[in-house]
Amino acid sequence: MARIYNHIITARIWTDDCGQDMIEYALIAGALALAAVAVAPPFLATLSQVMSAIADKITSAATSLGG
């Protein structure tokens, strides 16, 4: 009897798909995070250059106004 019960429980575990969506979403989120880490270094260098250029223009505009 216990053997049959164990087979039933095992069959229920393999056919239960309640957490499947969450696992899929977690895998997609992990893939997106990995892609973001791979793309970030070149993008951050470019962003740093743009921010430096903006800061230089603001500084020169403020000094030309007598600030």
C-alpha positions as CSV (number, residue, x, y, z in Angstrom):
1,M,0.0,0.0,0.0
2,A,2.8,2.4,0.9
3,R,4.4,1.7,-2.5
4,I,1.3,2.6,-4.4
5,Y,1.0,5.8,-2.3
6,N,4.6,6.7,-3.1
7,H,3.9,6.2,-6.8
8,I,0.9,8.5,-6.6
9,I,2.8,11.2,-4.8
10,T,5.6,11.0,-7.4
11,A,3.2,11.2,-10.2
12,R,1.5,14.3,-8.7
13,I,4.9,16.0,-8.2
14,W,5.9,15.5,-11.9
15,T,2.5,16.7,-13.2
16,D,2.2,19.7,-10.9
17,D,3.0,22.9,-12.8
18,C,2.0,25.5,-10.3
19,G,5.4,27.1,-10.0
20,Q,6.3,26.8,-13.7
21,D,5.5,30.5,-14.6
22,M,7.6,31.8,-11.7
23,I,10.6,29.8,-12.8
24,E,10.2,31.0,-16.4
25,Y,10.0,34.6,-15.2
26,A,13.1,34.1,-13.0
27,L,15.0,32.7,-16.0
28,I,14.0,35.7,-18.2
29,A,15.0,38.1,-15.4
30,G,18.3,36.4,-15.0
31,A,19.0,36.5,-18.8
32,L,18.1,40.3,-18.9
33,A,20.4,40.9,-15.9
34,L,23.2,39.1,-17.6
35,A,22.7,41.0,-20.8
36,A,22.7,44.3,-18.9
37,V,26.0,43.4,-17.2
38,A,27.5,42.5,-20.6
39,V,26.3,45.8,-22.2
40,A,27.0,48.2,-19.3
41,P,30.7,48.9,-19.4
42,P,30.9,50.4,-23.0
43,F,27.6,52.2,-22.4
44,L,28.8,53.6,-19.0
45,A,32.0,54.9,-20.6
46,T,30.0,56.8,-23.3
47,L,27.6,58.1,-20.7
48,S,30.4,59.4,-18.6
49,Q,31.8,61.3,-21.6
50,V,28.4,62.8,-22.3
51,M,28.0,63.9,-18.7
52,S,31.5,65.4,-18.6
53,A,30.7,67.4,-21.8
54,I,27.5,68.7,-20.3
55,A,29.2,69.6,-17.0
56,D,31.9,71.5,-19.0
57,K,29.3,73.5,-20.9
58,I,27.4,74.3,-17.7
59,T,30.6,75.4,-16.0
60,S,31.7,77.6,-19.0
61,A,28.2,79.1,-19.2
62,A,28.2,79.9,-15.5
63,T,31.7,81.6,-15.7
64,S,30.7,83.6,-18.8
65,L,27.7,85.0,-16.9
66,G,30.0,86.2,-14.1
67,G,29.1,83.4,-11.6
